């Protein structure tokens, strides 16, 4: 139950970030008639998935600069998270989860670009909520199995399989964009 309260806060922060990203891009698109911005954001998302795959596959550290940028925001949020962590009730766990959603993470940034490509607050928030729900089993599992998972993910073969799978996913994403399936309105 405790882990679920943290994750509720995490998913809420993802949803808020997705709504902001989708709303800002949607408003900018309406103002500047940027109808094709979504296609470019989806291409950037595919590129990010490729980079994450390369991190697992060959230990490529190209995303470190992006995560360092997120770390700057996290430094501003960390004092609040520290204060909230002193509360040992459900409100404290929810608040800490809200802060947790701002931890620097290349995968979160990747999905956030997808949320921005939706061009609206509601679909942007829904995209990030879906991401949060999709990661919920793994995040709850981390609470229980962190030592075993750390050992599992440190195995070179496992890292290569995960990396190869992400590279294949990124290539598929690029192919759908090039084939014309990634243009126009986003289908989420």
One Martini backbone bead per residue (centre of mass of N, CA, C, O) as a GRO file, in nm:
protein
  188
    1UNK     BB    1   0.057   0.063  -0.021
    2UNK     BB    2   0.292   0.260   0.001
    3UNK     BB    3   0.398   0.228  -0.295
    4UNK     BB    4   0.132   0.325  -0.427
    5UNK     BB    5   0.141   0.618  -0.322
    6UNK     BB    6   0.394   0.703  -0.465
    7UNK     BB    7   0.289   0.626  -0.756
    8UNK     BB    8   0.056   0.820  -0.765
    9UNK     BB    9   0.235   1.072  -0.761
   10UNK     BB   10   0.401   1.007  -1.011
   11UNK     BB   11   0.159   0.994  -1.211
   12UNK     BB   12   0.061   1.282  -1.158
   13UNK     BB   13   0.317   1.425  -1.256
   14UNK     BB   14   0.310   1.313  -1.541
   15UNK     BB   15   0.033   1.428  -1.618
   16UNK     BB   16   0.105   1.723  -1.581
   17UNK     BB   17   0.343   1.732  -1.779
   18UNK     BB   18   0.179   1.637  -2.028
   19UNK     BB   19  -0.026   1.870  -2.027
   20UNK     BB   20   0.178   2.094  -2.061
   21UNK     BB   21   0.319   1.998  -2.318
   22UNK     BB   22   0.063   1.970  -2.496
   23UNK     BB   23  -0.045   2.261  -2.450
   24UNK     BB   24   0.194   2.425  -2.553
   25UNK     BB   25   0.212   2.299  -2.836
   26UNK     BB   26  -0.079   2.349  -2.914
   27UNK     BB   27  -0.071   2.658  -2.890
   28UNK     BB   28   0.170   2.704  -3.079
   29UNK     BB   29   0.041   2.566  -3.325
   30UNK     BB   30  -0.200   2.759  -3.349
   31UNK     BB   31  -0.039   3.028  -3.370
   32UNK     BB   32   0.195   2.903  -3.594
   33UNK     BB   33   0.108   2.666  -3.770
   34UNK     BB   34   0.229   2.365  -3.642
   35UNK     BB   35   0.136   2.074  -3.774
   36UNK     BB   36   0.434   1.915  -3.791
   37UNK     BB   37   0.553   1.888  -3.500
   38UNK     BB   38   0.473   1.597  -3.422
   39UNK     BB   39   0.661   1.451  -3.618
   40UNK     BB   40   0.926   1.558  -3.492
   41UNK     BB   41   0.876   1.450  -3.207
   42UNK     BB   42   0.862   1.150  -3.293
   43UNK     BB   43   1.150   1.145  -3.402
   44UNK     BB   44   1.281   1.223  -3.133
   45UNK     BB   45   1.176   0.980  -2.980
   46UNK     BB   46   1.318   0.766  -3.149
   47UNK     BB   47   1.600   0.872  -3.083
   48UNK     BB   48   1.584   0.825  -2.778
   49UNK     BB   49   1.538   0.521  -2.791
   50UNK     BB   50   1.804   0.466  -2.929
   51UNK     BB   51   1.988   0.580  -2.704
   52UNK     BB   52   1.892   0.386  -2.485
   53UNK     BB   53   1.973   0.132  -2.633
   54UNK     BB   54   2.279   0.207  -2.649
   55UNK     BB   55   2.327   0.204  -2.349
   56UNK     BB   56   2.271  -0.100  -2.316
   57UNK     BB   57   2.441  -0.223  -2.551
   58UNK     BB   58   2.726  -0.003  -2.533
   59UNK     BB   59   2.740   0.223  -2.311
   60UNK     BB   60   2.615   0.485  -2.405
   61UNK     BB   61   2.641   0.849  -2.289
   62UNK     BB   62   2.461   1.074  -2.454
   63UNK     BB   63   2.226   1.141  -2.224
   64UNK     BB   64   2.371   1.285  -1.987
   65UNK     BB   65   2.311   1.584  -2.058
   66UNK     BB   66   2.004   1.570  -2.020
   67UNK     BB   67   2.013   1.464  -1.724
   68UNK     BB   68   2.163   1.709  -1.613
   69UNK     BB   69   1.934   1.907  -1.665
   70UNK     BB   70   1.731   1.757  -1.476
   71UNK     BB   71   1.912   1.785  -1.221
   72UNK     BB   72   1.864   2.087  -1.182
   73UNK     BB   73   1.566   2.058  -1.111
   74UNK     BB   74   1.601   1.855  -0.879
   75UNK     BB   75   1.759   2.049  -0.689
   76UNK     BB   76   1.498   2.225  -0.643
   77UNK     BB   77   1.314   1.980  -0.530
   78UNK     BB   78   1.467   1.830  -0.298
   79UNK     BB   79   1.390   1.998  -0.044
   80UNK     BB   80   1.094   1.921  -0.059
   81UNK     BB   81   1.132   1.614  -0.048
   82UNK     BB   82   1.269   1.613   0.227
   83UNK     BB   83   1.034   1.732   0.387
   84UNK     BB   84   0.818   1.524   0.302
   85UNK     BB   85   0.975   1.265   0.411
   86UNK     BB   86   0.895   1.328   0.719
   87UNK     BB   87   0.640   1.216   0.636
   88UNK     BB   88   0.432   0.914   0.747
   89UNK     BB   89   0.202   0.954   0.541
   90UNK     BB   90   0.001   0.964   0.269
   91UNK     BB   91   0.070   1.259   0.194
   92UNK     BB   92   0.377   1.221   0.194
   93UNK     BB   93   0.387   0.998  -0.023
   94UNK     BB   94   0.248   1.157  -0.247
   95UNK     BB   95   0.446   1.399  -0.248
   96UNK     BB   96   0.699   1.231  -0.311
   97UNK     BB   97   0.589   1.125  -0.580
   98UNK     BB   98   0.567   1.398  -0.718
   99UNK     BB   99   0.872   1.448  -0.706
  100UNK     BB  100   0.969   1.183  -0.848
  101UNK     BB  101   0.867   1.273  -1.139
  102UNK     BB  102   1.149   1.469  -1.157
  103UNK     BB  103   1.342   1.272  -1.216
  104UNK     BB  104   1.602   1.197  -1.398
  105UNK     BB  105   1.484   1.065  -1.728
  106UNK     BB  106   1.499   0.957  -2.046
  107UNK     BB  107   1.227   0.805  -2.069
  108UNK     BB  108   1.045   1.033  -1.976
  109UNK     BB  109   1.132   1.237  -2.193
  110UNK     BB  110   1.036   1.071  -2.431
  111UNK     BB  111   0.731   1.060  -2.353
  112UNK     BB  112   0.698   1.368  -2.334
  113UNK     BB  113   0.728   1.415  -2.638
  114UNK     BB  114   0.480   1.255  -2.711
  115UNK     BB  115   0.284   1.431  -2.552
  116UNK     BB  116   0.348   1.692  -2.710
  117UNK     BB  117   0.255   1.571  -2.995
  118UNK     BB  118  -0.062   1.590  -2.937
  119UNK     BB  119  -0.152   1.909  -2.883
  120UNK     BB  120  -0.273   1.854  -2.579
  121UNK     BB  121  -0.366   1.826  -2.259
  122UNK     BB  122  -0.528   1.561  -2.246
  123UNK     BB  123  -0.344   1.377  -2.425
  124UNK     BB  124  -0.084   1.435  -2.268
  125UNK     BB  125  -0.180   1.328  -1.994
  126UNK     BB  126  -0.266   1.044  -2.097
  127UNK     BB  127   0.010   0.952  -2.192
  128UNK     BB  128   0.151   0.972  -1.910
  129UNK     BB  129  -0.045   0.788  -1.762
  130UNK     BB  130   0.011   0.538  -1.931
  131UNK     BB  131   0.305   0.524  -1.855
  132UNK     BB  132   0.264   0.496  -1.550
  133UNK     BB  133   0.091   0.236  -1.568
  134UNK     BB  134   0.306   0.068  -1.728
  135UNK     BB  135   0.529   0.107  -1.483
  136UNK     BB  136   0.400   0.003  -1.219
  137UNK     BB  137   0.491  -0.292  -1.190
  138UNK     BB  138   0.794  -0.226  -1.187
  139UNK     BB  139   0.793  -0.024  -0.948
  140UNK     BB  140   0.675  -0.222  -0.742
  141UNK     BB  141   0.894  -0.440  -0.786
  142UNK     BB  142   1.134  -0.270  -0.691
  143UNK     BB  143   1.059  -0.268  -0.394
  144UNK     BB  144   1.099  -0.591  -0.370
  145UNK     BB  145   1.347  -0.644  -0.617
  146UNK     BB  146   1.608  -0.467  -0.633
  147UNK     BB  147   1.851  -0.660  -0.602
  148UNK     BB  148   1.773  -0.860  -0.831
  149UNK     BB  149   1.747  -0.647  -1.060
  150UNK     BB  150   2.032  -0.539  -1.052
  151UNK     BB  151   2.161  -0.806  -1.131
  152UNK     BB  152   2.006  -0.850  -1.394
  153UNK     BB  153   2.092  -0.562  -1.532
  154UNK     BB  154   2.412  -0.630  -1.508
  155UNK     BB  155   2.382  -0.821  -1.725
  156UNK     BB  156   2.507  -0.827  -2.039
  157UNK     BB  157   2.289  -0.984  -2.192
  158UNK     BB  158   2.044  -0.827  -2.096
  159UNK     BB  159   2.139  -0.549  -2.194
  160UNK     BB  160   2.153  -0.633  -2.494
  161UNK     BB  161   1.860  -0.713  -2.531
  162UNK     BB  162   1.736  -0.445  -2.451
  163UNK     BB  163   1.894  -0.271  -2.652
  164UNK     BB  164   1.808  -0.414  -2.913
  165UNK     BB  165   1.503  -0.371  -2.875
  166UNK     BB  166   1.517  -0.056  -2.879
  167UNK     BB  167   1.644  -0.028  -3.158
  168UNK     BB  168   1.415  -0.166  -3.311
  169UNK     BB  169   1.194   0.028  -3.220
  170UNK     BB  170   1.321   0.284  -3.341
  171UNK     BB  171   1.323   0.185  -3.634
  172UNK     BB  172   1.019   0.147  -3.654
  173UNK     BB  173   0.947   0.442  -3.598
  174UNK     BB  174   1.094   0.556  -3.843
  175UNK     BB  175   0.946   0.390  -4.062
  176UNK     BB  176   0.661   0.509  -4.007
  177UNK     BB  177   0.739   0.797  -4.079
  178UNK     BB  178   0.844   0.747  -4.370
  179UNK     BB  179   0.572   0.594  -4.465
  180UNK     BB  180   0.339   0.807  -4.334
  181UNK     BB  181   0.226   0.719  -4.034
  182UNK     BB  182   0.344   0.992  -3.870
  183UNK     BB  183   0.151   1.182  -3.974
  184UNK     BB  184  -0.028   1.415  -3.859
  185UNK     BB  185  -0.215   1.283  -3.641
  186UNK     BB  186  -0.213   1.155  -3.340
  187UNK     BB  187  -0.224   0.808  -3.222
  188UNK     BB  188  -0.323   0.720  -2.871
   0.00000   0.00000   0.00000
